[in-house]
Amino acid sequence: MSQSFLITQQWWHDATTGVRGVSPHHESVVNFTVRQFLDRVSPANFVWTNLEALELTRKTAGANLRLGWKNWQEDEQRQRAGAPPKGTEAHQVGVNVAVTQGKVIFRNHLIELIQYSPATAQVCPEPILIVPSWIMKYYILDLSPHNSLMKYLVDQGHTVFAMSWANPTAEDRDLDMDDYLRMGVMASLEVLNTWASEQKVHAVGYCLEGTLLAIAAAAMARDDDDRLASMTLLAGQADFSETGELELFIDDSQVAHLEDIMWDKGYLDSTQMAGAFQWMNSSDLNWSRILKDYLLCERSSVCDLMDWNADDTRLPYRMHTEYLRRMFLHNDLASGRYPVNGEPIALTAIGCPIYGIGTTRDHVAPWRSVHKLHLLTNVDTTFLLTSGGHNVGIVNPPGVEGRSYQVLTRLHDGPYLDPDAWLQTAAQHEGSWWPHWTSWLKDHSGESITAPPMGWPDKGLVPLCDASGTYVHQK
C-alpha cells in the first residue's frame, strides 16, 4: 500500500506538470490541488492503514481513539468560538514572552516605538531600527529570553528600537501603503533623528516589512537622504516574479475576490491568511498534527512560536489591495514603477550596504526570490542562506543543534552568481547566523560610545509606558 501510494503520487505529478499549452500559473494550481487531495488520502492518516496507530489501538483497546475524539471535539469547539488553539494560554505577552526590558517612547495611530534598555556600558553609536512584519505581532523577534533577537542584540552592545504595529479595524480601511511608509518607517526614523541626530541607522525589515523597508531606502536615496548606515532584509522580497506557492493564492480573480471581502469588512481577517499559509505546507502543519492529536493522542506542548502564530492581526482594505496588486500582480517595485509621493523609485539608487537573509524551507518568501536582491541593487551585498523555514530560520539563537548557514558577500562591482552557482560557492558554517550578522553590523559601525539614556525628555521623547506597549495587546 505504501509503494502503491508513492507510485500514485508520482503518476499524478507527471500528469499535472509539463503539460503543453498550459500556463505555468494554472499548471501550478492544478498540481497543488492534486497534492492536497493526495495528502488527504495518505495511508498515514487512517487508523487501519497506519501501523503505528493500529498497534496503539490494539494495546489500549481503543482508548487512544476515544481520547483523540475528545481532542477533536475540543478543537472544534474552540474553532467555532474563535478561540485560540489549546495550550496557547501558556505564554502571555509581557509575562513570559516579549519581556526584554524597554520603554515605549513614541506612539502615533499606526505604531508604538519601543526603545530597549542597554545591557552593556558601551554600545555601538548607530542605533538599530527593527521593522517587523505588519502581518503578525512584532514579538516574533522577542519571544522567550533564550530566543529573543532583541535581547541578543542589546547583549551584544547595540541600542535597539522596534516598531509595534497597531491592529487595524474597519475604521482604518483607507490606510494605504504610503501611510504605512510615512507613519511607520519614516516616523520612526524621525524619532531616531531627534534622539541621536548625528548618527545613521541600521534598519532591519522582516518579511513584508523588508519590502516596505526597501521601498523606504530607495525613496530616501532618490531624495538624497543618507540616514541609513545599512539595510538588513530578513526573508524580505523585493522582486515578486517568483514567489513560490504563494502565487497559487494570488491572481487577478482571487485578488478581486479578496477585495470584495475586504470591502464589506474594511480589512482582511487574519484567519484567511493563516489558512493559506497552512495549506501551503499542509503535510507538516495540518496532517501531521491531526495524526498526533487524534490517532496517536499525543498532544504536543505549545511552544512560544506557536503561541505567537495564533496571535493574529488584520490588514486594512486599501493597503492590502495596493500591496497585492503592485507587488504580486504587477511587480512594480522590481520594475521601477512603484511610486512614492507620486514619483517612481528605483532600488538601484540605494547607497548603503545590504545584508539579505533567506531560509532553505521558506514557503512565504522562497530564498531564490530573496536572492534576486543581487540583480536589483548596486551596493555591497552580503547574502546568507540559513536552515529552517520562514520563522524558525529567523528565530535562530546560538546553541540550537542542527542549525547551519551559507554566506557570501558580493561587492558592488563583483560578478553575479545565480542561485545554483551561489550554493556551490558560498561557504558553509554550522550554528546560528546571529553571530555572523552582529559581527557584520559592528564592521559597519563606528567606535563604541557610552550607553544612552532611555528616551530624551528634553526633546519630547518621554517614556510612555513599559515594553511591550499597548498596541501588541489589541485584538
C-alpha positions as CSV (number, residue, x, y, z in Angstrom):
1,M,0.0,0.0,0.0
2,S,2.8,2.4,0.8
3,Q,4.6,1.8,-2.5
4,S,1.3,2.0,-4.4
5,F,0.6,5.4,-2.8
6,L,4.0,6.7,-3.7
7,I,3.7,5.5,-7.3
8,T,0.3,7.1,-7.5
9,Q,1.8,10.4,-6.2
10,Q,4.5,10.2,-8.9
11,W,1.9,9.4,-11.6
12,W,-0.2,12.5,-10.7
13,H,2.9,14.7,-10.6
14,D,3.8,13.6,-14.1
15,A,0.3,14.1,-15.3
16,T,0.0,17.6,-14.0
17,T,3.4,19.1,-14.9
18,G,5.0,19.8,-18.3
19,V,1.6,19.9,-20.0
20,R,1.9,21.6,-23.4
21,G,-0.1,24.8,-23.8
22,V,-1.0,25.3,-20.1
23,S,0.2,28.5,-18.4
24,P,2.7,28.0,-15.6
25,H,0.2,29.5,-13.1
26,H,-2.7,27.2,-14.0
27,E,-0.4,24.2,-14.1
28,S,0.8,25.0,-10.6
29,V,-2.7,25.4,-9.3
30,V,-3.8,22.0,-10.7
31,N,-0.6,20.3,-9.4
32,F,-1.1,21.9,-6.0
33,T,-4.8,20.9,-5.8
34,V,-3.9,17.3,-6.7
35,R,-1.2,17.2,-4.0
36,Q,-3.7,18.5,-1.4
37,F,-6.1,15.6,-2.3
38,L,-3.3,13.1,-2.1
39,D,-2.1,14.4,1.2
40,R,-5.6,14.0,2.5
41,V,-5.9,10.3,1.4
42,S,-2.4,9.3,2.5
43,P,-2.5,5.8,4.3
44,A,-0.8,7.5,7.3
45,N,-4.0,9.4,8.0
46,F,-6.2,6.4,8.7
47,V,-6.0,4.1,11.7
48,W,-6.5,0.9,9.7
49,T,-3.6,1.7,7.3
50,N,-1.2,3.3,9.8
51,L,0.7,0.5,11.6
52,E,1.8,2.7,14.5
53,A,-1.8,3.9,15.1
54,L,-3.2,0.4,14.7
55,E,-0.7,-1.1,17.2
56,L,-1.5,1.7,19.7
57,T,-5.2,1.0,19.2
58,R,-4.7,-2.7,19.9
59,K,-2.6,-2.0,23.1
60,T,-5.0,0.5,24.5
61,A,-8.2,-1.3,23.4
62,G,-9.2,1.8,21.5
63,A,-8.6,4.3,24.3
64,N,-6.4,6.4,22.0
65,L,-9.3,6.8,19.6
66,R,-11.6,7.8,22.4
67,L,-9.2,10.4,23.7
68,G,-8.5,11.5,20.1
69,W,-12.2,12.1,19.6
70,K,-12.3,14.3,22.7
71,N,-9.3,16.2,21.4
72,W,-11.1,16.8,18.1
73,Q,-14.3,17.9,19.9
74,E,-12.3,20.4,22.0
75,D,-10.5,21.8,18.9
76,E,-13.8,22.1,17.0
77,Q,-15.5,24.0,19.9
78,R,-12.5,26.4,20.1
79,Q,-12.6,27.0,16.4
80,R,-16.3,27.7,16.3
81,A,-15.9,30.1,19.3
82,G,-13.0,31.9,17.6
83,A,-10.7,30.9,20.5
84,P,-7.0,30.2,20.0
85,P,-5.7,26.5,20.0
86,K,-5.5,24.6,23.2
87,G,-2.3,25.4,25.1
88,T,-1.7,28.9,23.8
89,E,-2.6,30.2,27.3
90,A,0.9,29.1,28.4
91,H,2.6,32.2,27.0
92,Q,1.4,35.7,27.9
93,V,2.8,38.9,26.3
94,G,4.7,40.9,28.8
95,V,4.7,38.0,31.3
96,N,6.9,35.2,29.7
97,V,7.2,36.4,26.1
98,A,8.1,39.9,24.9
99,V,9.8,40.5,28.2
100,T,13.0,42.2,27.1
101,Q,13.2,45.4,29.2
102,G,12.4,48.7,27.4
103,K,10.1,51.7,27.1
104,V,7.6,52.9,24.5
105,I,9.0,56.4,23.7
106,F,6.7,57.3,20.7
107,R,3.2,56.5,19.6
108,N,1.0,57.5,16.7
109,H,-2.1,56.0,15.2
110,L,-0.2,53.2,13.5
111,I,2.8,52.3,15.6
112,E,4.4,52.3,19.0
113,L,8.2,52.7,19.0
114,I,10.0,50.7,21.7
115,Q,13.5,51.5,22.9
116,Y,15.2,48.6,24.6
117,S,17.2,49.1,27.8
118,P,21.0,48.8,27.2
119,A,22.7,45.7,28.6
120,T,26.3,47.0,28.3
121,A,28.1,50.1,29.4
122,Q,29.4,50.7,25.9
123,V,27.3,50.4,22.7
124,C,27.7,50.9,19.0
125,P,26.9,54.5,18.1
126,E,24.4,53.6,15.3
127,P,21.0,52.5,16.6
128,I,19.2,49.5,15.2
129,L,15.7,50.1,14.0
130,I,13.7,46.8,13.6
131,V,10.7,47.0,11.4
132,P,8.6,43.8,11.9
133,S,6.0,42.5,9.6
134,W,2.6,44.1,9.8
135,I,1.0,40.7,9.1
136,M,1.6,39.5,12.7
137,K,2.6,40.9,16.1
138,Y,6.2,42.3,16.5
139,Y,7.3,40.0,19.2
140,I,8.3,37.2,16.8
141,L,11.7,38.7,17.4
142,D,11.3,39.0,21.2
143,L,9.8,35.6,22.2
144,S,11.3,34.0,25.3
145,P,14.6,35.3,26.7
146,H,16.5,32.3,25.3
147,N,15.5,33.0,21.7
148,S,14.8,36.8,21.6
149,L,16.7,38.6,18.9
150,M,16.1,41.9,20.7
151,K,17.8,40.6,23.9
152,Y,20.6,39.1,21.9
153,L,21.3,42.4,20.1
154,V,21.3,44.5,23.3
155,D,23.6,41.9,25.0
156,Q,26.0,42.4,22.1
157,G,26.2,46.1,22.7
158,H,23.6,47.6,20.4
159,T,21.0,50.2,21.0
160,V,17.8,48.7,19.7
161,F,14.4,50.2,18.7
162,A,11.5,48.2,17.4
163,M,8.2,49.2,15.9
164,S,4.9,47.6,17.2
165,W,2.1,47.9,14.7
166,A,-1.5,48.7,15.7
167,N,-4.1,46.1,14.8
168,P,-6.3,47.9,12.3
169,T,-10.1,48.0,12.4
170,A,-12.8,48.8,9.9
171,E,-12.2,52.5,10.6
172,D,-8.7,52.1,9.1
173,R,-9.9,50.7,5.8
174,D,-8.4,53.7,3.8
175,L,-4.9,53.5,5.2
176,D,-2.6,52.8,2.3
177,M,1.0,51.8,1.6
178,D,2.1,55.5,1.8
179,D,0.5,55.7,5.2
180,Y,2.4,52.7,6.4
181,L,5.6,54.1,5.0
182,R,5.0,57.6,6.4
183,M,3.6,56.7,9.8
184,G,5.8,53.7,10.2
185,V,9.3,53.6,8.9
186,M,9.7,57.4,8.3
187,A,8.1,58.4,11.5
188,S,10.5,56.1,13.4
189,L,13.5,57.5,11.6
190,E,12.4,61.0,12.6
191,V,12.3,59.9,16.2
192,L,15.7,58.4,16.0
193,N,17.0,61.6,14.4
194,T,15.6,63.5,17.4
195,W,17.2,61.0,19.8
196,A,20.6,60.9,18.0
197,S,20.7,63.5,15.3
198,E,24.2,62.8,14.0
199,Q,24.1,59.0,13.9
200,K,23.0,56.9,10.9
201,V,20.7,54.0,11.5
202,H,21.0,50.2,10.9
203,A,17.5,49.4,9.5
204,V,16.2,45.8,9.7
205,G,13.0,44.7,7.9
206,Y,11.3,41.3,8.4
207,C,9.1,39.6,5.8
208,L,6.6,42.1,4.2
209,E,8.3,44.9,6.1
210,G,11.5,44.0,4.4
211,T,9.7,45.1,1.2
212,L,8.5,48.3,2.8
213,L,12.0,49.0,4.1
214,A,13.4,48.5,0.7
215,I,10.8,51.0,-0.6
216,A,11.8,53.5,2.1
217,A,15.5,53.1,1.4
218,A,15.0,53.6,-2.4
219,A,12.8,56.7,-1.8
220,M,15.3,58.1,0.7
221,A,18.1,57.6,-1.8
222,R,16.1,59.3,-4.5
223,D,15.7,62.3,-2.2
224,D,19.4,62.4,-1.2
225,D,18.5,61.2,2.3
226,D,21.5,59.2,3.6
227,R,20.4,58.4,7.1
228,L,20.7,54.6,6.7
229,A,24.1,53.1,7.7
230,S,22.9,49.7,6.4
231,M,19.8,47.7,5.5
232,T,19.1,44.1,6.5
233,L,16.2,42.2,5.0
234,L,15.1,39.1,7.0
235,A,13.3,36.9,4.4
236,G,12.1,40.0,2.7
237,Q,11.5,40.1,-1.1
238,A,11.9,43.0,-3.5
239,D,11.2,41.0,-6.7
240,F,7.9,39.1,-6.9
241,S,8.3,37.4,-10.2
242,E,8.9,34.0,-8.4
243,T,7.1,33.9,-5.1
244,G,6.7,30.1,-4.8
245,E,3.4,28.5,-3.8
246,L,2.0,31.8,-2.5
247,E,1.4,32.6,-6.2
248,L,-1.3,30.0,-6.2
249,F,-3.4,32.1,-4.0
250,I,-2.8,35.4,-5.8
251,D,-4.0,36.1,-9.3
252,D,-6.4,38.7,-10.7
253,S,-9.6,36.8,-9.9
254,Q,-8.5,35.8,-6.4
255,V,-7.4,39.4,-5.6
256,A,-10.7,40.7,-6.9
257,H,-12.5,38.2,-4.6
258,L,-10.4,39.3,-1.6
259,E,-11.2,42.9,-2.5
260,D,-14.9,42.1,-2.3
261,I,-14.5,40.5,1.1
262,M,-12.4,43.4,2.4
263,W,-14.8,46.0,1.0
264,D,-17.5,44.7,3.3
265,K,-15.4,44.4,6.4
266,G,-12.8,47.1,5.8
267,Y,-10.0,44.7,6.4
268,L,-8.7,41.2,5.7
269,D,-9.2,38.9,8.6
270,S,-6.2,37.0,9.8
271,T,-7.8,33.6,9.7
272,Q,-8.0,33.8,5.9
273,M,-4.2,34.4,5.7
274,A,-3.4,31.7,8.2
275,G,-5.5,29.2,6.2
276,A,-3.5,29.9,3.0
277,F,-0.1,29.5,4.8
278,Q,-1.2,26.2,6.4
279,W,-2.3,24.6,3.2
280,M,1.0,25.7,1.5
281,N,2.7,23.3,3.9
282,S,-0.2,21.0,4.7
283,S,1.8,17.9,5.4
284,D,3.7,19.5,8.3
285,L,1.1,22.0,9.5
286,N,-2.2,20.0,9.1
287,W,-1.9,16.3,8.6
288,S,1.0,15.5,10.9
289,R,-0.8,17.4,13.7
290,I,-4.1,15.6,13.0
291,L,-2.2,12.3,13.2
292,K,-0.6,13.0,16.5
293,D,-3.6,14.7,18.2
294,Y,-6.4,12.4,17.0
295,L,-4.9,9.0,16.2
296,L,-1.9,8.7,18.4
297,C,-3.3,11.0,21.1
298,E,0.0,12.8,21.5
299,R,-1.0,16.4,22.4
300,S,2.3,18.3,21.8
301,S,3.0,21.2,24.1
302,V,2.6,24.6,22.5
303,C,5.9,26.5,22.2
304,D,6.2,30.3,22.2
305,L,6.5,30.4,18.5
306,M,3.2,28.5,18.1
307,D,1.6,30.9,20.6
308,W,2.8,33.9,18.6
309,N,1.4,32.3,15.4
310,A,-2.1,32.3,17.0
311,D,-1.9,36.0,18.0
312,D,-3.5,37.3,14.8
313,T,-3.6,40.7,13.2
314,R,-5.7,42.3,10.4
315,L,-4.8,44.2,7.2
316,P,-6.7,47.3,6.1
317,Y,-8.5,47.2,2.8
318,R,-6.7,49.8,0.8
319,M,-3.2,48.9,1.9
320,H,-3.5,45.2,1.3
321,T,-5.1,45.8,-2.1
322,E,-2.2,48.0,-3.1
323,Y,0.3,45.6,-1.8
324,L,-1.2,42.6,-3.7
325,R,-1.7,44.4,-7.0
326,R,1.6,46.5,-7.1
327,M,3.9,43.7,-5.8
328,F,2.4,40.3,-6.6
329,L,0.4,41.0,-9.7
330,H,2.5,43.8,-11.4
331,N,5.9,43.6,-9.7
332,D,6.1,47.4,-9.7
333,L,9.0,47.7,-7.2
334,A,11.4,45.5,-9.2
335,S,10.3,47.1,-12.4
336,G,11.0,50.7,-11.4
337,R,7.3,51.6,-11.5
338,Y,6.5,51.9,-7.8
339,P,5.6,55.5,-6.8
340,V,6.4,57.2,-3.5
341,N,4.9,60.6,-3.1
342,G,3.9,60.5,-6.8
343,E,7.3,59.8,-8.2
344,P,8.7,56.3,-9.1
345,I,11.7,54.9,-7.2
346,A,14.5,52.5,-8.2
347,L,16.2,50.0,-5.9
348,T,19.4,50.7,-7.8
349,A,19.6,54.1,-6.1
350,I,20.1,52.6,-2.7
351,G,23.6,53.5,-1.4
352,C,24.0,51.7,1.9
353,P,25.4,48.1,2.2
354,I,22.8,45.4,2.3
355,Y,22.6,42.1,4.3
356,G,19.9,39.8,3.0
357,I,18.8,36.5,4.6
358,G,16.8,33.7,3.1
359,T,15.8,30.4,4.6
360,T,16.0,27.0,3.0
361,R,12.4,25.9,3.6
362,D,10.6,29.2,3.2
363,H,7.1,28.8,1.7
364,V,6.3,32.5,2.1
365,A,9.5,34.2,0.7
366,P,11.4,31.5,-1.2
367,W,15.2,32.1,-0.8
368,R,15.7,32.1,-4.6
369,S,13.3,35.0,-4.8
370,V,15.1,36.9,-1.9
371,H,18.4,36.2,-3.7
372,K,17.2,38.5,-6.6
373,L,18.5,41.4,-4.5
374,H,21.7,40.8,-6.3
375,L,20.1,41.8,-9.6
376,L,18.3,44.9,-8.2
377,T,20.9,46.8,-6.3
378,N,24.4,48.2,-7.0
379,V,25.9,48.1,-3.5
380,D,28.0,45.6,-1.5
381,T,25.5,42.8,-0.7
382,T,26.0,40.0,1.8
383,F,23.6,37.2,1.3
384,L,23.1,34.5,3.9
385,L,21.0,31.3,3.5
386,T,20.1,29.6,6.8
387,S,18.5,26.3,7.6
388,G,14.8,26.3,8.6
389,G,11.6,27.9,7.4
390,H,10.2,31.4,7.3
391,N,10.0,31.8,11.0
392,V,12.3,29.1,12.5
393,G,15.1,30.1,10.2
394,I,15.0,33.7,11.5
395,V,14.3,32.9,15.2
396,N,17.7,31.1,15.2
397,P,19.6,31.6,18.5
398,P,23.0,30.2,19.1
399,G,23.2,26.8,20.8
400,V,20.5,25.0,19.0
401,E,21.7,21.8,17.4
402,G,21.3,21.1,13.7
403,R,21.4,24.7,12.5
404,S,23.7,25.8,9.7
405,Y,24.1,28.6,7.1
406,Q,25.9,29.6,4.0
407,V,27.1,33.2,3.4
408,L,28.8,35.1,0.6
409,T,29.5,38.8,0.1
410,R,29.2,40.3,-3.4
411,L,31.0,43.6,-3.9
412,H,29.1,46.3,-5.8
413,D,31.2,45.7,-8.9
414,G,31.6,41.9,-8.4
415,P,30.3,39.2,-10.7
416,Y,26.7,38.0,-10.3
417,L,26.2,34.4,-9.2
418,D,22.8,32.7,-10.0
419,P,21.3,30.8,-7.1
420,D,22.8,27.4,-8.1
421,A,26.2,28.9,-8.6
422,W,25.9,30.7,-5.3
423,L,25.1,27.4,-3.5
424,Q,28.3,25.9,-4.9
425,T,30.4,28.9,-3.9
426,A,29.1,30.2,-0.6
427,A,31.0,28.9,2.5
428,Q,29.1,26.5,4.8
429,H,29.0,27.1,8.6
430,E,27.5,25.2,11.5
431,G,25.3,27.0,14.1
432,S,23.3,30.2,14.2
433,W,23.7,33.1,11.8
434,W,23.1,35.7,14.5
435,P,26.8,36.0,15.5
436,H,27.8,36.5,11.8
437,W,25.2,39.2,11.4
438,T,26.1,41.1,14.6
439,S,29.8,40.9,13.6
440,W,28.8,42.4,10.2
441,L,26.9,45.2,11.9
442,K,29.9,46.1,14.0
443,D,32.1,46.1,11.0
444,H,29.7,48.8,9.6
445,S,29.6,50.8,12.8
446,G,31.7,53.4,14.5
447,E,33.7,53.4,17.7
448,S,31.7,52.5,20.9
449,I,30.1,55.2,23.0
450,T,28.6,55.3,26.4
451,A,25.1,53.7,26.5
452,P,22.5,56.5,26.0
453,P,19.5,57.1,28.3
454,M,16.0,55.9,27.7
455,G,14.1,58.4,25.6
456,W,15.0,62.1,25.6
457,P,12.5,64.1,27.8
458,D,14.2,67.4,26.9
459,K,13.2,66.8,23.2
460,G,9.8,65.4,23.9
461,L,10.7,61.7,23.9
462,V,9.2,60.9,27.3
463,P,8.8,57.2,28.0
464,L,5.1,56.5,27.7
465,C,4.9,53.0,29.2
466,D,6.9,49.8,29.6
467,A,7.6,47.5,26.8
468,S,5.8,45.6,25.3
469,G,3.5,48.6,25.0
470,T,-0.3,48.7,24.4
471,Y,-0.8,48.0,20.7
472,V,0.5,44.5,20.9
473,H,-2.5,43.6,23.2
474,Q,-5.1,44.8,20.7
475,K,-7.4,42.1,19.5
